[in-house]
Amino acid sequence: MSFILAHIFLICFFLIILYVYFGYPVLLWLLTRRSQDVDLFTGDAKPSISLIITAHNEIEVIERKIQNTLALTYPKESFEIIVASDGSDDGMDEAVTRYADMGVRLHRLPKRSGKTPALMGAVAEACGEIFVFSDANAMYEPDALTHLIAPFRDEQVGCVCGKLRYVNPSDTSISDGERMYWDYENRMKEWESRFNSLIGVNGSIYALRRSAYTPLDPDLSDDYGFPLAAYAAGYRVVYQPLAVSREEAPA
């Protein structure tokens, strides 16, 4: 009996893996092959944005991230930058305050509480119509914000996910295996978006409409909690591959 049960378990396990990596993608492709691409809206609307960078002890990259953000092509009068420091004690907070005269604000948690509480604390101080969430090690392409915000012209869109691209420290392409994996992930996001909505977003580059924002349980992951809450409120969660964030691939 135990021999039979073991084989049944192995067969079920294999079928689950087969569905996740082959069945589900094929099903999505069949469901979306005749659907229209999501309208990415290249219009001129420029809503106000609060770009929130959540970080803990990121002294090595925070100034580069701030400079990268200040160099974005989105109109400077239409977005603010808030760094949410999750109990940092490596000098990062002091580095952030040096950019105060450039409009960069620091929201500091006195002790480490986690990414989601730090992020929500910054949201409470934010003024923008749209919240953009990013990480300290995520470097945006110059036009990333413009592309990321464009789909919000559709009032049914509550959350937009950008494209995460991993590179080596030398800014060269990652290995073939890693590239294939991320190509798969990005293709899945594209198909899920075309079918209806994403079920998760890239934590390094995504945006949320203020009216779609719902405070989360502090233990929930923001990159799943916020899009799921937006979807539950009746909004769509879409993928915008033209909005690109780059991160160094893990060693």
JORA-V497797 format. One line per field, one symbol per residue. phi: phi as a letter, one per 40 degrees, with the letter a starting at -180 (. if undefined). psi: psi as a letter, one per 40 degrees, with the letter a starting at -180 (. if undefined). A space follows every 50 residues. Layout:
# JORA-V497797
phi: ???
psi: ???
This chain:
# JORA-V497797
phi: .ccccccccccccccccccccbccdccccccbcbccccccfbcbcbccbb cbbcabfbdcbcccccccccccccdccbabbbccccgcbbgcccccccbc cbgcbbbbccbcbhccccccccdcbcbccbcbbabcccbccdcdcdcccd cccccccbabbcbcbcbcdcgcccccccccccccdccccccccccaacba bcccaabbcdcccbdbcdcccccbccccccccchccbbbbcccbbbbccd c
psi: ddddddddddddddddddddeddddddddddedeiiihhegfaehgiiih hhhhihffddedddddddddeieihdeeiihhhhhgfifeeddddddeed eeehihhhhdiheiddddddddddeieidhhhhiidehhiideddddddd eedheehdhhhahhhhiidefiiiiddddddddddddddddddddciiei ihedgiihhdeehhiihdeihdedddddddddeeiihihgeehhhhihii .
